[in-house]
């Protein structure tokens, strides 16, 4: 079919059509080319120029998409601010005004899949007041001072520059490490690793509280009050003071000194010779006897208690299992509820292990940190049904199994051993963990 002659109605129609807005789905943003139909768009997709542009896009896909997203957001907000100021309007009407420009940035090239996602993004960032009605999304522009916008933009640029510098520094460090390892291999050296013991601070040590200390304190206070008002009951009070020492552990830090209180109160009360002798004997009582009683109380614990805790005191950490961090003390809770893989269990302390953290989500690359943690700061991870697990406690400790079913209400699961196919029922969640 020949080309229409210049000046004919057909030629004029084609010129008008080429200048106007055509179908958005036949527009290539990278090449900035508008195709008229599906056949033309298909031919353009296989052209050399388009493939060259797509190769450039593949090298920096995120950066190019972010640039298009910023340009589209800027044009949308500019149209909303200039034509509607701070009025509440339909978001789709504003979008139709934006796409009237033939050279506008198409939404297909941005990070937002639909206009609804873009409107919710504007509301989340605080740039517009958005609300959803039966007739669709409505937006209202929020007027912000230009100085505030400039400061926010400068802050964003500074944060991006810092992130880029951190990434570049990490790449340089990794490159230096690889070069040093290669040089070390050429020399023929070997690396020796020595495990160190986990040193606990006094603040993290276990705290033991005696429940009988309050009773002891009350008894002592009661005794001292009796001594202040009734001098003839001195002997009975001293007997009451001695009696509880065989039943409770004495804490020197919290228990007041009864002899000092006695001397202070009894100055205004006449004492007999027998009372003075009792007071001297009580003041000469060696402190070692009280400490010996306290030690005897610590050693005289019931054996049944020890037997019940015997299983819990065994280390359950195994290599290549997935665990979850449950402590908030690390980095102000940065690693709380994060998952990780047990890389190595310490030889000198089986209760501690080195855990390599996993990414918090598929979109974020924030994993790779290696932490040395105690098993009390970790918990097991229950996978989906059909996944492999390792048994950590009980008769089949160390065996690999497959998760058949899990009861989240009773915190128990049914496992099947991989070796012989034995089915284990009512296994607690804390007795097994997911394999990496």
Backbone torsions as a table, in degrees:
resi	resn	phi	psi	omega
1	UNK	NA	127.6	-175.9
2	UNK	-76.2	164.1	179.3
3	UNK	-76.9	141.4	-178.8
4	UNK	-67.3	142.7	179.7
5	UNK	-68.6	150.7	-177.9
6	UNK	-68.9	131.7	179.1
7	UNK	96.9	-12.4	178.4
8	UNK	-75.4	158.5	178.6
9	UNK	-55.9	-36.1	179.6
10	UNK	-66.0	-41.9	179.0
11	UNK	-65.6	-41.1	178.9
12	UNK	-64.9	-39.3	179.0
13	UNK	-64.2	-39.3	178.8
14	UNK	-66.5	-39.7	179.3
15	UNK	-64.8	-43.3	178.8
16	UNK	-64.6	-39.9	-179.4
17	UNK	-66.0	-38.4	-179.4
18	UNK	-69.1	-28.3	179.4
19	UNK	-81.1	-27.5	-176.3
20	UNK	-83.5	-179.5	179.7
21	UNK	-80.7	129.2	179.4
22	UNK	-112.3	-168.2	-176.1
23	UNK	-65.1	129.3	-176.5
24	UNK	-68.8	-28.1	-176.1
25	UNK	-73.0	-12.5	177.9
26	UNK	-104.1	29.1	-179.6
27	UNK	-114.1	132.3	177.6
28	UNK	-102.9	115.2	-176.0
29	UNK	-72.3	-38.8	-179.0
30	UNK	-63.7	-42.2	-179.8
31	UNK	-90.4	-10.7	-177.2
32	UNK	54.1	49.0	-177.3
33	UNK	-124.9	132.8	178.0
34	UNK	-102.7	122.9	176.8
35	UNK	-100.8	149.5	-173.9
36	UNK	-84.1	-31.8	-176.7
37	UNK	-144.8	179.8	-177.2
38	UNK	-66.2	-36.1	-179.1
39	UNK	-65.9	-44.9	178.1
40	UNK	-63.9	-38.4	179.2
41	UNK	-66.8	-37.0	178.2
42	UNK	-65.8	-41.6	177.6
43	UNK	-64.2	-37.7	178.8
44	UNK	-66.8	-36.5	-179.2
45	UNK	-62.8	-28.5	-179.1
46	UNK	-97.4	3.9	-178.3
47	UNK	-76.3	158.6	-177.8
48	UNK	-67.7	-38.7	-179.4
49	UNK	-63.2	-42.4	179.5
50	UNK	-66.2	-42.0	179.3
51	UNK	-63.9	-35.1	177.5
52	UNK	-66.0	-41.0	177.4
53	UNK	-66.7	-36.9	178.5
54	UNK	-68.5	-30.7	175.1
55	UNK	-66.3	-40.3	175.8
56	UNK	-63.7	-39.7	179.6
57	UNK	-64.7	-38.4	-178.4
58	UNK	-66.4	-25.6	180.0
59	UNK	-74.5	-29.2	-179.7
60	UNK	-144.9	62.9	-174.7
61	UNK	-65.4	-45.4	-176.5
62	UNK	-65.5	-41.5	-179.1
63	UNK	-65.3	-42.4	179.8
64	UNK	-66.7	-41.4	179.6
65	UNK	-66.4	-37.9	176.6
66	UNK	-64.2	-38.3	179.2
67	UNK	-64.3	-45.4	177.7
68	UNK	-62.9	-37.6	179.6
69	UNK	-64.8	-42.5	178.6
70	UNK	-63.9	-41.5	179.9
71	UNK	-65.9	-41.1	178.6
72	UNK	-65.5	-43.0	178.8
73	UNK	-62.8	-41.4	179.6
74	UNK	-63.4	-44.1	-179.7
75	UNK	-66.9	-37.3	179.8
76	UNK	-66.5	-46.9	-179.5
77	UNK	-67.2	-35.1	178.1
78	UNK	-64.7	-42.9	176.7
79	UNK	-63.8	-42.1	179.7
80	UNK	-65.2	-39.9	-177.5
81	UNK	-73.4	-41.0	-175.6
82	UNK	-77.8	-36.0	-174.5
83	UNK	-96.1	-26.5	-174.6
84	UNK	-124.9	-5.4	-178.3
85	UNK	48.1	-120.9	-177.2
86	UNK	-106.2	25.2	178.0
87	UNK	-80.7	154.0	177.7
88	UNK	-87.5	116.3	-175.7
89	UNK	-131.8	164.8	177.6
90	UNK	-72.9	133.3	-176.9
91	UNK	-65.0	-34.4	-179.2
92	UNK	-68.4	-33.6	177.3
93	UNK	-64.5	-41.1	177.5
94	UNK	-65.2	-39.1	179.0
95	UNK	-63.6	-39.3	178.0
96	UNK	-63.7	-33.8	176.3
97	UNK	-70.2	-34.1	-179.8
98	UNK	-67.7	-43.6	-174.2
99	UNK	-79.6	-0.6	174.3
100	UNK	-66.2	-25.7	176.2
101	UNK	-74.8	126.7	-176.4
102	UNK	-66.5	-28.3	-177.2
103	UNK	-97.5	20.0	-177.7
104	UNK	-72.0	159.9	176.4
105	UNK	-80.2	123.4	-177.8
106	UNK	-77.5	145.9	-178.3
107	UNK	-67.8	-23.0	178.8
108	UNK	-62.6	-22.3	-178.2
109	UNK	-95.2	4.0	-179.9
110	UNK	-101.7	179.5	-179.4
111	UNK	-80.0	-10.1	-177.2
112	UNK	-96.1	129.0	-177.6
113	UNK	-80.0	-23.7	-178.2
114	UNK	-147.9	168.2	178.6
115	UNK	-67.1	-31.7	178.3
116	UNK	-62.8	-43.0	177.7
117	UNK	-61.7	-40.7	-179.8
118	UNK	-66.1	-41.2	179.7
119	UNK	-65.6	-42.0	177.4
120	UNK	-64.1	-34.0	175.6
121	UNK	-63.2	-42.9	178.6
122	UNK	-62.5	-39.9	178.0
123	UNK	-68.1	-37.4	-179.9
124	UNK	-67.6	-36.7	179.8
125	UNK	-80.0	-7.3	179.0
126	UNK	77.6	20.5	179.5
127	UNK	-89.3	-22.4	179.2
128	UNK	-144.2	155.9	170.8
129	UNK	-94.0	117.9	-174.5
130	UNK	-118.2	147.4	174.0
131	UNK	-153.3	146.8	-177.3
132	UNK	-103.7	131.5	178.2
133	UNK	-126.4	-176.4	178.3
134	UNK	-66.4	-25.9	-179.4
135	UNK	-92.4	6.3	177.2
136	UNK	114.9	-167.6	-177.2
137	UNK	-83.6	140.0	175.5
138	UNK	-119.6	142.0	-178.7
139	UNK	-125.8	152.1	176.1
140	UNK	-140.8	120.8	-174.3
141	UNK	-70.2	138.8	177.5
142	UNK	-101.7	117.6	-178.6
143	UNK	-74.9	124.8	-178.4
144	UNK	-125.1	144.7	179.3
145	UNK	-62.8	143.1	-178.9
146	UNK	-64.9	-33.7	179.0
147	UNK	-64.8	-39.2	178.0
148	UNK	-65.5	-41.7	178.0
149	UNK	-62.6	-39.9	179.5
150	UNK	-64.7	-41.0	179.0
151	UNK	-66.4	-40.2	177.8
152	UNK	-63.9	-40.8	178.0
153	UNK	-64.2	-40.2	178.2
154	UNK	-64.9	-38.9	178.1
155	UNK	-64.0	-41.9	178.8
156	UNK	-64.3	-41.2	178.1
157	UNK	-64.4	-38.1	179.7
158	UNK	-66.5	-41.1	178.4
159	UNK	-64.1	-42.4	178.6
160	UNK	-63.8	-39.4	178.6
161	UNK	-65.2	-39.3	178.3
162	UNK	-65.3	-41.2	177.8
163	UNK	-63.0	-42.6	179.0
164	UNK	-63.5	-38.4	178.6
165	UNK	-66.2	-39.8	178.1
166	UNK	-63.9	-42.0	179.2
167	UNK	-64.3	-42.4	179.4
168	UNK	-64.4	-39.9	178.7
169	UNK	-65.7	-40.6	177.8
170	UNK	-63.2	-39.3	177.9
171	UNK	-65.2	-40.5	177.8
172	UNK	-64.1	-42.6	179.5
173	UNK	-63.2	-41.4	178.9
174	UNK	-64.9	-39.9	178.6
175	UNK	-64.7	-42.8	178.0
176	UNK	-64.1	-38.7	179.7
177	UNK	-64.2	-42.4	179.6
178	UNK	-64.0	-43.0	179.1
179	UNK	-63.8	-40.8	178.8
180	UNK	-65.4	-38.6	178.7
181	UNK	-65.4	-39.8	177.8
182	UNK	-64.5	-43.6	178.6
183	UNK	-64.2	-37.3	179.4
184	UNK	-66.5	-37.1	177.9
185	UNK	-67.4	-37.2	178.9
186	UNK	-64.5	-37.3	179.1
187	UNK	-70.4	-29.6	-179.8
188	UNK	93.9	24.3	-179.9
189	UNK	-83.5	167.4	178.0
190	UNK	-128.5	153.7	-178.7
191	UNK	-107.3	128.2	178.1
192	UNK	-109.1	127.7	178.8
193	UNK	-111.0	133.1	179.2
194	UNK	-120.5	131.1	178.8
195	UNK	-82.1	138.5	178.4
196	UNK	-109.8	153.3	-179.9
197	UNK	-74.2	148.0	178.2
198	UNK	-78.2	119.1	-179.3
199	UNK	-96.7	123.4	179.6
200	UNK	-98.9	141.7	173.7
201	UNK	-77.8	164.5	177.9
202	UNK	-65.0	-27.8	-179.0
203	UNK	-70.2	-26.2	-178.7
204	UNK	-95.0	0.3	-179.2
205	UNK	-70.0	156.2	-179.3
206	UNK	-68.8	137.3	-178.2
207	UNK	-107.4	126.5	178.7
208	UNK	-109.0	129.7	-178.0
209	UNK	-117.7	129.3	177.2
210	UNK	-90.0	124.0	-177.8
211	UNK	-72.6	-19.5	-177.8
212	UNK	-86.7	-1.4	-177.7
213	UNK	-67.5	-35.7	179.0
214	UNK	-63.7	-42.6	178.8
215	UNK	-62.7	-38.7	179.9
216	UNK	-63.8	-42.1	-179.0
217	UNK	-65.2	-42.3	178.5
218	UNK	-62.6	-41.7	179.6
219	UNK	-62.6	-41.8	-178.8
220	UNK	-65.9	-43.6	179.4
221	UNK	-63.5	-40.3	178.9
222	UNK	-63.6	-39.5	179.9
223	UNK	-65.0	-45.6	-178.0
224	UNK	-64.3	-36.1	178.0
225	UNK	-67.0	-36.5	176.9
226	UNK	-64.0	-40.8	-179.0
227	UNK	-65.0	-31.5	-177.5
228	UNK	-72.0	-32.6	-174.0
229	UNK	-108.3	-24.0	-177.2
230	UNK	-127.3	99.0	-178.5
231	UNK	-74.7	-26.7	-177.7
232	UNK	-76.8	-9.4	178.3
233	UNK	-100.4	24.3	-176.7
234	UNK	-63.5	-43.0	-176.8
235	UNK	-67.3	-42.2	179.7
236	UNK	-64.7	-37.3	179.5
237	UNK	-66.3	-39.9	179.2
238	UNK	-66.7	-34.1	176.6
239	UNK	-65.8	-42.4	178.1
240	UNK	-64.2	-31.5	-179.5
241	UNK	-70.6	-32.6	-179.7
242	UNK	-79.9	-27.3	-171.4
243	UNK	-64.0	-47.9	-173.9
244	UNK	-69.4	-11.3	-175.4
245	UNK	-66.5	-21.0	178.4
246	UNK	-84.9	-12.3	-176.5
247	UNK	-108.2	-15.4	-175.5
248	UNK	-138.0	155.7	177.8
249	UNK	-82.7	130.7	-178.4
250	UNK	-87.0	126.0	176.6
251	UNK	-102.1	107.8	-175.8
252	UNK	-61.5	-26.9	-175.3
253	UNK	-72.2	-33.1	-173.7
254	UNK	-103.7	-19.3	-175.6
255	UNK	-87.3	124.5	178.9
256	UNK	-70.7	161.7	-178.9
257	UNK	-85.6	108.5	-175.2
258	UNK	-68.8	-31.1	-177.4
259	UNK	-67.2	-39.1	178.6
260	UNK	-64.6	-40.9	178.3
261	UNK	-64.0	-38.4	179.8
262	UNK	-63.5	-45.9	-178.3
263	UNK	-65.8	-35.5	-177.3
264	UNK	-70.5	-37.4	-175.3
265	UNK	-83.2	-30.7	-171.0
266	UNK	-84.1	5.0	-179.0
267	UNK	-64.6	-35.2	-177.2
268	UNK	-91.2	2.5	-177.3
269	UNK	-116.9	128.8	178.2
270	UNK	-68.7	141.2	-178.4
271	UNK	-116.6	150.0	175.0
272	UNK	-87.4	171.0	-179.4
273	UNK	-66.7	-38.0	179.5
274	UNK	-66.4	-36.6	178.6
275	UNK	-64.9	-40.9	179.4
276	UNK	-64.9	-38.2	178.2
277	UNK	-63.6	-42.0	179.2
278	UNK	-62.9	-38.2	-178.6
279	UNK	-68.5	-40.2	179.1
280	UNK	-64.8	-39.2	179.5
281	UNK	-65.8	-39.8	179.9
282	UNK	-69.0	-32.9	179.4
283	UNK	-74.1	-25.9	179.6
284	UNK	-85.2	-4.0	-178.5
285	UNK	-62.1	125.6	-177.6
286	UNK	-68.8	145.5	178.7
287	UNK	-72.1	-21.5	-178.5
288	UNK	-62.8	-31.6	180.0
289	UNK	-64.4	-40.4	178.4
290	UNK	-66.1	-40.8	178.9
291	UNK	-64.6	-37.1	178.3
292	UNK	-63.7	-39.9	177.3
293	UNK	-62.3	-40.7	-179.9
294	UNK	-64.8	-40.5	178.2
295	UNK	-65.5	-38.4	178.4
296	UNK	-63.8	-36.7	178.6
297	UNK	-64.8	-37.5	-179.8
298	UNK	-68.1	-37.8	-177.2
299	UNK	-80.2	-22.2	-176.1
300	UNK	-91.2	47.5	177.0
301	UNK	-85.2	150.4	-178.9
302	UNK	-65.8	142.9	-178.2
303	UNK	-71.0	-28.0	-179.2
304	UNK	-63.6	-34.7	177.9
305	UNK	-61.5	-43.8	-177.7
306	UNK	-65.5	-39.4	-178.9
307	UNK	-68.3	-34.2	-179.9
308	UNK	-72.5	-30.7	179.4
309	UNK	-87.8	-4.1	-174.3
310	UNK	-60.6	-40.8	-178.4
311	UNK	-70.3	-37.8	-178.5
312	UNK	-70.6	-28.6	-177.5
313	UNK	-78.4	-10.5	178.7
314	UNK	-74.5	140.4	177.0
315	UNK	-70.1	134.9	-179.4
316	UNK	-112.4	0.4	-178.1
317	UNK	-69.4	133.8	177.2
318	UNK	-132.0	153.4	179.8
319	UNK	-72.2	148.2	175.1
320	UNK	67.5	24.7	171.1
321	UNK	-104.9	156.0	179.0
322	UNK	-97.4	129.3	-179.1
323	UNK	-127.5	168.9	179.4
324	UNK	-124.4	136.6	179.6
325	UNK	-78.7	130.1	-177.4
326	UNK	-120.1	9.6	178.4
327	UNK	-102.1	144.9	178.5
328	UNK	-104.0	6.4	-176.4
329	UNK	-79.8	-19.2	-175.8
330	UNK	-85.1	118.9	172.3
331	UNK	54.0	44.1	178.5
332	UNK	56.4	40.1	177.1
333	UNK	78.7	17.0	-178.7
334	UNK	-65.2	-36.1	-176.0
335	UNK	-97.0	9.9	-177.7
336	UNK	-66.3	132.6	180.0
337	UNK	65.6	17.3	176.6
338	UNK	-87.4	144.7	179.2
339	UNK	-92.6	153.6	178.4
340	UNK	-156.4	167.1	179.3
341	UNK	-108.1	133.7	177.4
342	UNK	-73.7	110.7	179.8
343	UNK	-79.9	-44.0	-173.6
344	UNK	-154.6	138.5	173.0
345	UNK	-98.6	130.4	-176.5
346	UNK	-64.1	138.8	-177.7
347	UNK	-72.3	-39.9	-176.3
348	UNK	-84.1	-12.2	179.2
349	UNK	-145.5	96.6	-175.8
350	UNK	-69.8	-9.9	179.4
351	UNK	-84.0	-6.3	-177.7
352	UNK	-120.6	151.0	-179.4
353	UNK	-151.8	159.9	174.2
354	UNK	-95.2	123.3	-174.8
355	UNK	-115.9	126.1	175.3
356	UNK	-96.5	119.1	-175.1
357	UNK	-72.0	144.9	175.6
358	UNK	-93.0	169.0	177.4
359	UNK	-65.5	139.1	-179.6
360	UNK	-68.4	-26.0	177.1
361	UNK	-156.1	160.7	-179.9
362	UNK	-61.0	-26.1	-177.1
363	UNK	-83.3	-22.5	-175.8
364	UNK	-106.8	135.8	178.0
365	UNK	-104.8	68.6	-177.1
366	UNK	-113.5	16.6	178.1
367	UNK	-90.2	-174.0	177.5
368	UNK	102.2	-14.5	178.2
369	UNK	-68.9	137.7	180.0
370	UNK	-109.8	122.1	-178.4
371	UNK	-119.2	144.3	173.1
372	UNK	-101.7	113.2	-171.2
373	UNK	-128.3	153.4	172.4
374	UNK	-84.4	154.4	-177.6
375	UNK	-67.4	-20.3	175.6
376	UNK	-69.4	-20.1	178.4
377	UNK	-92.8	7.6	-177.4
378	UNK	-128.3	160.3	173.1
379	UNK	-140.7	159.8	-177.8
380	UNK	-75.4	162.0	179.9
381	UNK	-118.4	126.0	178.7
382	UNK	-95.7	117.9	-177.2
383	UNK	-82.3	-173.6	174.4
384	UNK	-76.3	162.4	-178.9
385	UNK	-63.3	136.5	-179.1
386	UNK	98.1	-11.7	-179.8
387	UNK	-82.6	159.8	179.9
388	UNK	-86.0	143.8	178.7
389	UNK	-135.3	167.4	173.9
390	UNK	-122.0	131.5	179.6
391	UNK	-78.4	130.9	-173.3
392	UNK	-108.3	-19.3	-177.4
393	UNK	-138.3	160.0	174.1
394	UNK	94.4	-164.8	-174.8
395	UNK	-66.6	-36.3	-176.4
396	UNK	-100.2	34.1	-178.1
397	UNK	-62.0	132.8	180.0
398	UNK	92.0	-11.4	-178.2
399	UNK	-79.9	150.0	174.9
400	UNK	-91.3	143.6	-178.1
401	UNK	-147.2	173.1	177.7
402	UNK	-119.4	135.6	-178.9
403	UNK	-76.4	118.0	179.9
404	UNK	-87.8	-50.7	180.0
405	UNK	-154.3	158.2	-179.6
406	UNK	-136.8	130.8	177.6
407	UNK	-102.4	102.4	-175.4
408	UNK	-72.4	-19.8	178.8
409	UNK	-76.2	-40.5	-179.1
410	UNK	-97.4	-1.8	179.9
411	UNK	56.1	43.4	177.7
412	UNK	-134.2	159.0	-176.1
413	UNK	-141.9	164.6	175.0
414	UNK	-112.9	125.6	-176.6
415	UNK	-117.5	158.4	176.7
416	UNK	-130.9	118.6	-178.4
417	UNK	-64.5	140.7	-178.9
418	UNK	-77.9	-24.3	-176.2
419	UNK	-73.9	-58.9	-173.8
420	UNK	-115.6	0.3	177.8
421	UNK	78.6	14.5	179.0
422	UNK	-67.8	135.5	-179.7
423	UNK	-96.7	125.1	179.2
424	UNK	-110.0	126.9	-178.2
425	UNK	-110.8	157.5	176.7
426	UNK	55.5	49.8	175.6
427	UNK	-94.1	125.5	-178.9
428	UNK	-64.5	151.5	-179.8
429	UNK	-61.7	-32.0	-177.0
430	UNK	-80.1	-2.8	-179.4
431	UNK	-94.9	-0.4	177.4
432	UNK	-151.4	163.7	179.9
433	UNK	-149.8	158.7	-177.2
434	UNK	-67.6	141.8	175.9
435	UNK	-86.9	144.3	179.7
436	UNK	-74.3	NA	NA
